[in-house]
Amino acid sequence: MEGLASLKAPFPATPFLSSRPRTSILPSQASFRKRSSFLSFSVHAQVESDDGSAVVATSGESVTEVLKIKEWEVGMFQNEVAASQGIRIRRRPPSGPPLHYVGPFQFRLQNEGNTPRNILEEIVWNKDTEVSQLKERKPLGVLKKALENAPPARDFIGALKAANERTGLPGLIAEVKKASPSRGILREDFDPVEIAKAYEKGGAACLSVLTDEKYFKGSFENLEAIRKAGIKCPLLCKEFIIDAWQLYYARTKGADAVLLIAAVLPDLDIKYMIKICKLLGLTALVEVHDEREFDRVLAIEGIELIGINNRNLETFELDISITKKLLEGERGKIIHERGIIMVGESGLFTPDDIAYVQEAGVKAILVGESIVKQSDPGKGISNLFGKDISLG
Ligand SMILES: O=C(O)c1ccccc1NCC(=O)[C@H](O)[C@H](O)COP(=O)(O)O
């Protein structure tokens, strides 16, 4: 090859799996060649990425352009891995190869490949951009330093079990949520700390705090403020986690637990993130919505807390019989044998709903809308259970 220039790729050298794998998961040379066959021009430059694989730039393409294409190819491969596990949510295409050239202009037309197919995919793509920007401002080293003197995380599962034993009812994870894509604004006069205090007083075992700003009008400031307001309940950081960096970030903001969504994360990511959670003292609530996701999660070692979301996050459809359906038969037995705590999530409004999911086998519930909308969210908890479950 003529005139090869060896450059270092601008991929961040993170030790993590992130939304676009940089080291372990790479397309085979064959599949890369096959899908890159449209690149048929003379070789001009060679670029080495972190994994040591070489990317070639041509006389017609800048090195940056070729790196973008390589990154796009890797993203495509990751989607293939995810799809093989039944995951429909694709990762954001970081940059696709330009589709059209007209003179000096290049166009990227909207198509199936670069347009989110549903709200969950849109949220995940947006999160990818957000996380990349945040990571630049707060690299992992900075987060690790901040964690050196952080107080230990609180016992999320212990709090749920204690509440369940105390009341004979599922332990409540009460959600501090201002808005959602399916329901819009849930509460105009939204004071996260006041709502958290009312939940704690009303008998909540743990709190879930939405931190996504764009779609839920939440924030990490809310999480921090609740942590600093003297609330004793353990806190779940309700985020769309796609990158292990977010686990560290959540912990620095006072989270005791995080949500891992099986509809978004491939098995390897869940396994890896569970390990990091353990290192950080974080509890992982792993969320499933159907049998396939449930089976994938049951095959992963070290899972202690599983949530069944009654809401389909792609269509918003709510059906609390999903909790019952998933806990019937063999799966219910496995859960029982392993002592995994099950959480019924979403669409719970009445004492009958609570009795129904408890009968199905959950020891905890995650509730937002029905309690956050009440003028007194603490009273909302009594209405939800049909009795006062506060400590006294
Ligand atoms: O609630 C939504 O519209 C939504 C859309 C896309 C992704 C996630 C979404 N919600 C997260 C949740 O599942 C709920 O906040 C949580 O389980 C509480 O549900 P609810 O009691 O029905 O407010």
PDBQT file of the ligand as one rigid body, heavy atoms in Angstrom, charges set to zero:
ROOT
HETATM    1  O1  LIG A 401     -44.237   6.250  31.758  1.00  0.00    +0.000 OA
HETATM    2  C1  LIG A 401     -43.927   6.385  30.549  1.00  0.00    +0.000 C 
HETATM    3  O2  LIG A 401     -44.629   7.022  29.748  1.00  0.00    +0.000 OA
HETATM    4  C2  LIG A 401     -42.652   5.789  30.040  1.00  0.00    +0.000 A 
HETATM    5  C3  LIG A 401     -42.338   5.920  28.700  1.00  0.00    +0.000 A 
HETATM    6  C4  LIG A 401     -41.155   5.392  28.218  1.00  0.00    +0.000 A 
HETATM    7  C5  LIG A 401     -40.265   4.772  29.044  1.00  0.00    +0.000 A 
HETATM    8  C6  LIG A 401     -40.573   4.648  30.394  1.00  0.00    +0.000 A 
HETATM    9  C7  LIG A 401     -41.753   5.135  30.890  1.00  0.00    +0.000 A 
HETATM   10  N1  LIG A 401     -42.080   5.044  32.220  1.00  0.00    +0.000 N 
HETATM   11  C8  LIG A 401     -41.245   4.491  33.221  1.00  0.00    +0.000 C 
HETATM   12  C9  LIG A 401     -42.055   3.660  34.125  1.00  0.00    +0.000 C 
HETATM   13  O3  LIG A 401     -42.158   2.510  33.844  1.00  0.00    +0.000 OA
HETATM   14  C10 LIG A 401     -42.838   4.283  35.234  1.00  0.00    +0.000 C 
HETATM   15  O4  LIG A 401     -42.350   5.552  35.532  1.00  0.00    +0.000 OA
HETATM   16  C11 LIG A 401     -42.907   3.522  36.562  1.00  0.00    +0.000 C 
HETATM   17  O5  LIG A 401     -42.965   2.154  36.439  1.00  0.00    +0.000 OA
HETATM   18  C12 LIG A 401     -44.156   4.016  37.350  1.00  0.00    +0.000 C 
HETATM   19  O6  LIG A 401     -45.310   3.841  36.564  1.00  0.00    +0.000 OA
HETATM   20  P1  LIG A 401     -46.695   4.521  36.923  1.00  0.00    +0.000 P 
HETATM   21  O7  LIG A 401     -47.066   4.100  38.319  1.00  0.00    +0.000 OA
HETATM   22  O8  LIG A 401     -47.665   3.968  35.927  1.00  0.00    +0.000 OA
HETATM   23  O9  LIG A 401     -46.505   5.990  36.837  1.00  0.00    +0.000 OA
ENDROOT
TORSDOF 0
